[in-house]
């Protein structure tokens, strides 16, 4: 049937309506597109697929990648970037209303940069034929990275992949990890090639060591801008005690440490804690300490502080952790999240505990994909 794409919603789907008015979600639709679709039957959410774009929207553009729509890595290469940003702002706003229960939402500022060549990290899969690349959407079939490289990867990674394509014997199925630091390409798991244990980054005037397998923000263009948003929201002062939860290798806390009295970082990954301590020592920062704790476990108390930064995985926070956090009554809590749905869910619970969302910024840390980072500032009301 012929229908019109109304908007992009959570998950990157285009929303359209069937003849009976029922909502149908399709991939790769652009608001304003007139499309011919087919769809499945069901009592719940109806999903469909586009057979033909009858009349393309003015917001549609030609994707630069020849395997877009087959590769599972990107969702929005067919959308003009300025509209992708507006769509993501709209998704965050809708999540805050629907899942966060907010009637009044602060102005959602947006932070973005070059939507291509930004990604400093990838997990590359390979098979016995020597094909290496990314999984196809909704499958474990491999899509070979094009000869010209992956459009969203740091060009240094693409150059490295070209060099090893004919030099390495991929005689089994597996995967390898590849990252770029400030000085070179780091790798682990390539058959016959020595592994790197660490990766070295330069951020906000600091030299930081992270484990090759450990978390680090992937957008090489926006890391410092993201930290600046967090710094502005935390309003650092010399007598502050800053608690940095899910601190990883210490990048946020160490970037702010010289502006506050003390930083206490807590992280569940023991390797990352060791690197955070190493980074503190190597950068001559003496007012930061780091410890290991399972923040998804039974945390019964936290040390007294007046300001908090949390940067959890996609799963967000637990109600138990929020309860413990509000018990110490911090003046400001800054919450950075890579999932606007769990962020909104947690904001709703913070509201029940006396904290309100006063400011928020949408950081497009993952351009051309459905994912987005949100940074929010919570204060007592």
Residue pairs with C-beta under 8 A, 6 or more apart in sequence:
1 18
1 19
1 36
1 37
2 34
2 35
2 36
2 37
2 54
3 16
3 17
3 18
3 24
3 34
3 35
3 37
4 16
4 32
4 33
4 34
4 35
5 14
5 15
5 16
5 26
5 29
5 30
5 31
5 32
5 33
5 35
5 57
6 14
6 15
6 16
6 17
6 31
7 14
7 15
7 31
7 87
7 90
8 14
8 15
8 29
8 30
8 31
8 79
8 87
8 90
8 91
9 15
9 25
9 91
9 94
10 91
10 94
10 95
10 340
10 341
10 370
11 25
11 370
12 27
12 75
12 76
12 369
12 370
13 25
13 26
13 27
13 29
13 47
14 25
14 26
14 27
14 28
14 29
14 30
14 31
14 33
15 23
15 24
15 25
15 29
16 23
16 24
16 25
16 26
16 29
16 35
16 37
16 48
17 23
17 24
18 24
18 39
18 46
22 46
23 45
23 46
24 37
24 39
24 46
24 47
24 48
25 45
25 46
25 47
25 48
26 35
26 37
26 39
26 47
26 48
26 49
26 50
27 49
27 50
27 75
27 137
28 50
28 69
28 75
28 78
29 35
29 50
30 56
30 57
30 59
30 60
30 78
30 79
30 83
31 57
31 59
31 83
31 87
32 57
32 58
32 59
32 60
33 53
33 55
33 56
33 57
33 60
34 53
34 54
34 55
35 50
35 51
35 52
35 53
35 54
36 50
36 51
36 52
36 54
37 48
37 49
37 50
37 51
38 48
38 49
38 51
39 46
39 47
39 48
39 49
40 46
40 47
40 48
53 60
59 79
59 80
59 83
60 78
60 79
60 80
61 78
61 79
61 80
62 78
63 69
63 74
63 77
63 78
64 77
64 116
64 151
65 71
65 74
65 77
65 146
65 150
65 151
66 146
67 143
67 144
67 146
68 74
68 77
68 78
69 78
69 137
70 136
70 137
70 143
71 133
71 134
71 136
71 137
71 143
72 134
72 135
72 136
72 137
72 138
72 139
72 143
73 134
73 150
73 152
73 369
74 151
74 152
74 368
74 369
75 368
75 369
75 370
76 84
76 87
76 367
76 368
76 369
76 370
77 151
77 368
79 87
81 112
81 115
81 367
84 115
84 364
84 367
84 368
85 110
85 112
85 362
85 364
88 110
88 362
88 364
88 372
89 108
89 110
89 362
91 340
91 372
92 108
92 340
92 344
92 360
92 362
92 372
92 374
93 105
93 108
95 340
95 341
95 343
95 344
96 102
96 105
96 340
96 344
96 347
96 357
96 360
97 103
97 105
98 344
99 341
99 344
99 345
99 348
100 343
100 344
100 345
100 347
100 348
100 351
100 357
101 348
101 351
102 344
102 347
102 348
102 351
102 357
105 357
105 360
106 357
106 358
106 359
106 360
108 360
108 361
108 362
109 359
109 360
109 361
109 362
110 361
110 362
110 363
110 364
111 222
111 225
111 226
111 229
111 361
111 362
111 363
111 364
112 222
112 363
112 364
112 367
113 219
113 221
113 222
113 225
113 364
113 367
114 221
114 367
115 152
115 364
115 367
115 368
116 151
116 152
116 367
116 368
117 151
117 152
117 153
117 154
117 155
118 152
118 154
118 218
118 219
118 220
118 221
118 222
118 367
119 150
119 152
119 153
119 154
119 157
119 218
119 219
119 220
120 154
120 157
120 179
120 180
120 181
120 216
120 218
120 219
120 220
121 177
121 178
121 179
121 180
121 216
121 218
122 134
122 150
122 153
122 157
122 177
122 178
123 175
123 176
123 177
124 132
124 133
124 134
124 145
124 161
124 175
124 176
124 177
124 178
125 132
125 133
125 134
125 135
125 142
125 173
125 174
125 175
126 132
126 133
126 142
126 170
126 173
126 174
126 175
126 176
127 142
127 170
127 173
128 170
128 171
128 172
128 173
129 170
130 165
130 169
130 170
131 142
131 144
131 170
132 142
132 144
132 145
132 161
132 165
132 170
133 142
133 143
133 144
133 145
134 142
134 143
134 145
134 150
135 141
135 142
135 143
136 142
136 143
145 158
145 161
147 162
148 158
149 155
149 157
149 158
149 159
149 161
149 162
150 157
150 158
151 368
152 367
152 368
152 369
154 180
154 220
156 180
156 184
156 185
157 178
157 180
157 185
160 178
160 185
160 187
161 178
164 190
164 193
168 190
168 191
168 192
168 193
169 191
169 192
170 191
171 191
172 191
174 189
174 191
175 189
176 187
176 188
176 189
176 190
177 187
177 188
177 189
177 212
177 213
178 185
178 186
178 187
178 188
179 185
179 186
179 187
179 199
179 212
179 216
180 186
180 199
180 220
181 199
181 200
181 201
182 200
182 201
182 202
182 207
183 200
186 196
186 198
186 199
186 212
187 193
187 195
187 196
187 212
188 195
188 196
188 212
188 213
189 195
195 212
196 212
197 211
197 212
198 209
198 210
198 211
198 212
198 275
199 209
199 210
199 211
199 212
199 216
200 207
200 208
200 209
200 210
201 207
201 208
201 210
201 216
201 223
201 251
202 208
203 223
203 224
203 227
203 251
203 255
204 224
204 227
204 255
206 251
206 254
206 255
206 279
206 283
207 279
207 282
207 283
208 249
208 250
208 251
208 254
208 275
208 279
208 283
209 249
209 275
209 278
209 279
209 282
210 216
210 248
210 249
210 272
210 275
211 249
211 271
211 272
211 275
213 271
214 248
214 249
214 269
214 271
214 272
214 275
215 248
215 269
215 272
215 313
216 248
216 249
216 251
217 223
217 226
217 251
217 365
218 365
218 366
219 226
219 365
219 366
219 367
222 363
222 364
222 365
223 251
225 363
226 336
226 363
226 365
226 373
226 375
227 251
227 252
227 255
227 256
229 361
229 363
229 375
230 252
230 256
230 309
230 334
230 336
230 375
231 255
231 256
231 259
233 332
233 334
233 359
233 375
233 376
233 377
234 240
234 242
234 256
234 307
234 309
234 332
234 334
235 307
235 332
236 242
236 256
236 259
236 260
236 307
237 259
237 260
238 259
238 260
238 261
239 260
239 261
240 260
240 261
240 262
240 306
240 307
241 260
241 261
241 262
241 264
241 303
241 304
241 305
241 306
241 307
242 253
242 256
242 257
242 260
242 262
242 263
242 264
242 305
242 307
242 308
242 309
243 264
243 266
243 302
243 303
243 305
243 307
243 308
243 309
243 328
243 330
244 250
244 252
244 253
244 263
244 264
244 265
244 266
244 308
244 309
244 311
245 265
245 266
245 295
245 308
245 309
245 310
245 311
245 312
245 321
245 325
246 266
246 267
246 268
246 295
246 310
246 311
246 312
246 313
247 253
247 265
247 266
247 267
247 272
247 276
247 290
247 311
248 267
248 269
248 272
248 276
248 311
249 272
249 275
249 276
249 279
250 265
250 275
250 276
250 277
250 279
250 280
250 288
250 290
252 309
252 311
253 263
253 264
253 265
253 276
253 288
253 290
253 309
254 263
254 276
254 279
254 280
254 283
254 285
254 288
256 263
257 263
257 280
257 285
257 287
257 288
258 285
260 287
260 307
261 287
262 287
262 288
262 289
263 287
263 288
263 289
264 288
264 289
264 290
264 291
264 303
264 305
265 273
265 276
265 288
265 289
265 290
265 291
266 290
266 291
266 292
266 293
266 295
266 302
267 273
267 276
267 290
267 291
267 292
267 293
268 292
268 293
268 294
268 295
268 296
269 292
270 292
273 290
273 291
273 292
276 288
276 290
277 290
280 286
280 288
280 289
280 290
293 299
295 312
295 321
296 315
296 318
296 321
298 320
299 320
299 321
299 324
300 324
301 324
301 327
302 324
302 325
302 327
302 328
303 328
304 328
305 328
305 330
306 330
306 331
306 332
307 330
307 331
307 332
307 333
307 334
308 325
308 330
308 332
308 333
308 334
309 333
309 334
309 336
310 317
310 325
310 333
310 334
310 335
310 336
311 336
311 337
312 337
313 338
314 338
314 339
314 342
315 339
315 342
316 337
316 339
316 342
316 343
316 345
316 346
317 335
317 342
317 346
319 349
322 346
322 349
322 350
322 353
323 353
325 333
326 350
326 353
326 354
326 355
329 380
331 379
331 380
332 377
332 378
332 379
333 350
333 355
333 377
333 378
333 379
334 375
334 376
334 377
334 378
335 343
335 346
335 347
335 375
335 376
335 378
336 373
336 374
336 375
336 376
337 343
337 346
337 373
337 374
337 375
337 376
338 365
338 366
338 371
338 372
338 373
339 371
340 372
340 374
343 374
343 376
347 357
347 376
347 378
350 356
350 357
350 378
354 380
354 381
355 378
355 379
355 380
355 381
356 378
356 379
356 380
356 381
357 376
357 377
357 378
358 377
358 378
358 379
359 376
359 377
360 374
360 375
360 376
360 377
361 374
361 375
361 376
362 372
362 373
362 374
363 372
363 373
363 374
363 375
364 372
364 373
365 371
365 372
365 373
366 372
366 373
